[in-house]
Amino acid sequence: MGNVDKLRIGEFTILPGEQRKIELLVAKLYTDADVSLPVHIIRAKKPGPIMFISAAVHGDELNGIEIIRRLISQKNFKLSHGTVIAVPMVNVYGVVNQSRYMPDRRDLNRCFPGSAKGSLAGRVAHIFLNEIVKHCDYGIDLHTGAIHRSNLPQIRANMKDEETKKLAEVFGVPVILNANLVDGSLRDAAVKHETRVLLYEAGEALRFDEFSIRAGMKGILNVLKHLGMMRKPSGKKRITEPFIANGSQWVRANASGIVHNKVNLGDRVIESQILAEIGSPYGEIFDVVIASKAGILIGKQNIPLVQEGEAMFHIAYFSENDED
């Protein structure tokens, strides 16, 4: 897939050494106005790998949009080899409406590979897969937690593939979660096109989180340098050894009430540790939420009100015997 001379995306041809912003027509609104996918292509003069960087597959997950904006606007963001295809808003409809979903209420990340004559979500998935992903050797897909939930910066990837595993480690975030492919997801469709993909999760929907944005930018640069697409600085760089999780699990509320958290994102927890108290407005404690296993807290609900059965804490586990 890499080392192409003339890269053709839609009706546009991008040559080596060229940097160009294009718009891929997706569909029309009721008003007959066009809705297009914004794509920014940066090509080095020298051949090398082709990588896509995508954000806002879920339209309310905004950190990735800012990560891409900052990356491509940096004066020193120059490729020595290969091509970067940046797509800051895959689900343009969702961004406009501040919604996770497409207007047809479908989750775009469950609609791949899509269809040229399918639902609106299916058509967007088809265009993105065939006009962007099929050209690429690698991809980094940027996500956040859902609305009112925060994620610790983490990479989700197929750690059974040695090259993908190395890229995940090079990215340089605290936790890597060995994540199985989900039917209909972008990662699932990309692998079938022999494109290795890292999924970056960090922060909360509809919010910019500065720490998550900087960690994402740094991680992408680390991967580009590792692949030889950007020049590495002189001297050996020390990379912090990440925790590689074999599985994860949400801990749910065992009562309804007001939440008093005892832990924060990134904390190591032990089995049976108290994660939160659930009580009444008058100070009575109804119950406590405890960790079922030892691990690291990689996600949490932010609203201090909970109903019995709601997911509260996402814990990544590291024992060989732990399962999702």
C-alpha positions in Angstrom: 0.0 0.0 0.0 2.9 2.4 0.8 5.4 3.8 -1.7 2.7 4.9 -4.2 3.7 7.7 -6.6 0.3 9.1 -7.4 -2.1 8.8 -4.5 -5.7 9.1 -5.7 -8.5 9.9 -3.2 -11.9 10.5 -4.7 -11.3 12.7 -7.8 -8.1 14.1 -6.4 -4.5 13.1 -7.1 -1.9 14.0 -4.6 1.8 13.8 -5.6 4.9 13.1 -3.5 6.0 16.3 -1.7 2.5 17.8 -1.8 0.3 18.9 1.1 -3.4 19.4 0.3 -6.8 19.7 1.9 -9.7 18.1 0.1 -13.4 17.6 0.7 -14.9 14.2 -0.1 -18.7 14.4 -0.8 -20.6 12.2 1.5 -24.3 13.1 0.9 -26.7 16.0 0.9 -28.8 17.6 3.7 -32.6 18.0 3.3 -31.8 21.6 2.2 -29.8 20.2 -0.8 -26.5 21.5 0.8 -23.5 19.2 0.4 -22.0 17.4 3.4 -18.3 16.6 2.9 -15.6 14.7 4.7 -12.6 17.0 5.4 -9.3 15.3 4.6 -5.8 16.7 5.0 -3.0 14.9 3.1 0.7 15.4 3.8 3.2 13.6 1.6 6.9 13.5 1.9 9.0 13.6 -1.2 10.5 10.3 -0.3 8.4 7.1 -0.3 7.4 5.3 2.9 4.4 4.0 4.9 1.0 5.6 4.5 -0.9 6.2 7.8 -4.4 7.6 8.4 -5.2 9.5 11.6 -8.9 9.8 12.2 -11.1 11.4 14.8 -14.8 11.9 15.7 -16.0 8.5 14.3 -18.3 9.2 17.3 -19.4 12.8 16.7 -19.3 14.0 20.3 -15.7 12.8 20.9 -13.8 16.0 20.3 -10.3 15.5 21.7 -9.1 13.9 18.5 -10.3 16.8 16.4 -8.0 19.1 18.5 -5.1 16.6 18.4 -5.2 16.5 14.6 -5.7 20.3 14.3 -2.6 20.9 16.5 -0.5 18.3 14.7 -1.0 19.6 11.1 -0.7 23.2 12.1 2.7 22.8 13.7 5.5 24.4 11.7 7.8 21.5 12.5 5.4 18.8 11.5 7.3 17.6 8.5 7.5 14.1 7.1 10.8 12.7 5.9 9.2 9.6 4.3 5.7 8.4 3.5 2.2 10.0 3.8 -0.2 11.0 6.5 -3.9 11.2 5.7 -5.6 13.1 8.5 -9.4 13.0 8.9 -10.4 15.2 11.8 -14.2 14.6 11.5 -15.3 11.2 10.2 -18.9 11.6 11.5 -19.4 15.2 10.4 -23.2 14.9 11.1 -22.5 13.9 14.7 -20.1 16.8 15.3 -22.6 19.3 13.9 -25.3 17.9 16.2 -22.9 17.2 19.2 -24.1 13.6 19.0 -22.3 10.3 19.2 -24.5 8.9 16.5 -25.4 9.4 12.8 -28.7 11.1 12.0 -30.2 7.6 11.4 -29.3 6.8 15.0 -26.7 4.3 14.0 -23.3 3.9 15.6 -20.8 4.5 12.7 -18.3 2.3 14.5 -20.6 -0.7 14.0 -21.4 0.0 10.3 -18.1 -1.0 8.6 -17.4 -2.0 5.8 -20.6 -0.2 4.8 -22.2 0.0 1.4 -22.4 2.5 -1.4 -26.2 2.1 -1.5 -26.9 1.4 2.2 -28.0 3.5 5.1 -26.4 7.0 5.7 -24.0 5.5 8.2 -23.2 2.6 5.9 -22.4 5.1 3.1 -20.1 7.1 5.3 -18.3 3.9 6.4 -18.0 2.8 2.8 -16.5 6.1 1.6 -14.0 6.3 4.5 -12.9 2.6 4.1 -12.5 2.7 0.4 -11.2 6.2 -0.1 -8.9 6.4 3.0 -8.2 3.2 4.8 -7.5 1.0 1.7 -4.5 3.2 0.9 -3.0 2.8 4.3 -0.5 0.5 6.0 -1.3 1.9 9.4 -4.0 3.9 11.2 -4.5 5.7 14.5 -8.2 6.2 15.5 -8.8 8.8 18.2 -11.6 8.4 20.7 -12.8 9.6 24.2 -15.1 8.2 26.8 -18.8 8.5 26.4 -20.8 11.5 27.7 -20.2 12.0 31.4 -17.5 9.3 31.4 -13.7 9.9 31.4 -11.0 7.5 30.1 -7.4 7.4 31.2 -5.1 7.8 28.1 -4.8 4.2 26.8 -4.3 2.3 23.6 -6.5 -0.6 22.5 -5.0 -2.9 20.0 -4.5 -6.5 18.9 -1.5 -7.4 21.0 -1.3 -10.9 19.4 0.1 -9.2 16.3 3.8 -8.4 17.0 4.1 -5.3 14.8 0.8 -3.8 16.2 2.1 -4.6 19.7 5.3 -2.7 19.1 3.5 0.3 17.8 1.2 0.3 20.9 4.2 0.2 23.2 6.0 3.0 21.2 2.9 5.2 21.5 3.8 5.7 25.1 0.7 5.9 27.2 0.3 4.3 30.7 -2.0 1.4 29.7 -2.4 -0.8 26.7 -5.5 -3.0 26.6 -5.5 -6.1 24.5 -8.8 -5.6 22.7 -10.5 -8.1 20.5 -11.9 -6.9 17.2 -15.6 -6.0 17.2 -17.7 -6.9 14.2 -18.6 -3.8 12.2 -15.9 -1.6 13.7 -13.4 0.4 11.8 -10.6 -1.7 13.3 -12.2 -4.9 12.2 -12.7 -3.6 8.6 -9.1 -2.1 8.5 -7.5 -5.4 9.5 -9.3 -7.1 6.6 -7.5 -4.6 4.3 -4.2 -5.5 6.0 -4.1 -2.1 7.8 -2.8 -2.2 11.4 -4.7 0.2 13.6 -4.2 1.6 17.1 -7.3 2.9 18.9 -6.5 5.8 21.3 -9.0 6.4 24.1 -8.6 9.4 26.4 -10.8 12.0 28.1 -14.6 12.6 28.0 -17.1 13.3 25.3 -17.9 17.0 24.4 -14.9 18.2 26.3 -11.3 19.1 25.6 -8.9 17.6 28.0 -5.4 19.1 27.8 -3.5 16.2 29.3 -5.3 13.7 26.9 -4.7 16.0 23.9 -0.9 16.3 24.6 -0.5 12.6 25.3 -2.3 11.8 22.0 -0.1 14.2 20.0 3.1 12.9 21.6 2.0 9.3 21.0 1.3 9.9 17.3 4.7 11.6 16.8 6.4 8.6 18.6 4.8 6.2 16.1 5.7 8.3 13.1 9.3 8.5 14.2 9.4 4.8 14.9 8.2 4.0 11.4 10.8 6.3 9.9 8.3 8.8 8.7 9.8 11.6 10.7 13.3 12.3 11.8 14.2 11.1 15.3 16.1 13.4 17.6 19.7 12.5 18.4 20.2 10.5 21.6 18.4 7.5 22.9 14.9 8.2 24.2 13.7 6.5 27.3 10.2 5.1 26.9 8.2 4.4 30.0 7.1 0.7 30.1 3.3 0.6 29.8 1.0 -1.8 31.7 -0.4 -4.3 29.2 -3.9 -5.5 30.3 -5.3 -8.8 29.3 -8.9 -7.8 30.1 -11.1 -5.2 31.6 -14.4 -5.0 33.5 -16.9 -2.4 34.5 -17.9 -2.3 38.2 -21.5 -1.4 38.7 -23.5 0.4 41.4 -25.1 -1.9 44.0 -27.4 0.9 45.2 -29.0 4.2 44.1 -27.9 7.4 45.6 -25.2 10.1 45.8 -21.6 9.0 45.0 -18.5 9.8 47.0 -15.5 8.5 45.1 -12.5 7.1 46.9 -10.2 6.7 43.8 -9.1 8.6 40.7 -8.3 7.7 37.1 -4.9 5.9 36.9 -5.0 4.6 40.4 -3.8 1.0 41.1 -6.5 -0.8 43.0 -6.4 -4.1 44.9 -9.1 -6.8 45.2 -11.9 -5.8 47.6 -10.7 -2.2 47.8 -13.5 0.4 48.4 -13.9 2.5 45.2 -16.8 4.6 46.3 -19.5 5.1 48.9 -23.2 5.5 47.8 -25.4 7.3 50.3 -28.4 9.5 50.8 -28.6 13.4 50.8 -28.7 13.2 54.6 -25.4 11.4 55.1 -26.6 7.8 55.4 -24.4 5.3 53.6 -26.4 2.7 51.7 -23.5 0.6 50.4 -19.9 0.7 49.2 -18.6 -0.2 45.7 -15.6 -2.6 45.8 -13.1 -3.8 43.2 -13.7 -7.4 42.3 -10.1 -7.8 41.2 -6.8 -5.9 41.3 -5.9 -3.6 38.4 -5.7 0.0 37.2 -8.7 2.4 36.9 -8.9 3.3 33.2 -12.4 4.8 33.1 -15.0 6.3 35.4 -18.4 7.9 35.5 -18.3 11.6 36.3 -21.8 12.3 37.5 -22.0 12.0 41.4 -25.5 10.5 41.1 -26.1 6.9 40.3 -28.9 4.3 39.9 -28.5 0.7 41.0 -26.9 -1.3 38.2 -25.2 1.6 36.4 -21.5 1.2 35.3 -19.3 3.3 37.5 -15.6 2.2 37.3 -13.7 0.6 34.4 -10.8 -1.5 35.6 -8.1 -3.1 33.5 -6.7 -6.4 34.9 -3.3 -7.8 34.4 -3.4 -11.4 35.6 -3.1 -14.1 32.9 -6.3 -15.7 34.2 -8.4 -12.5 34.0 -11.0 -12.2 31.2 -13.1 -9.4 29.8 
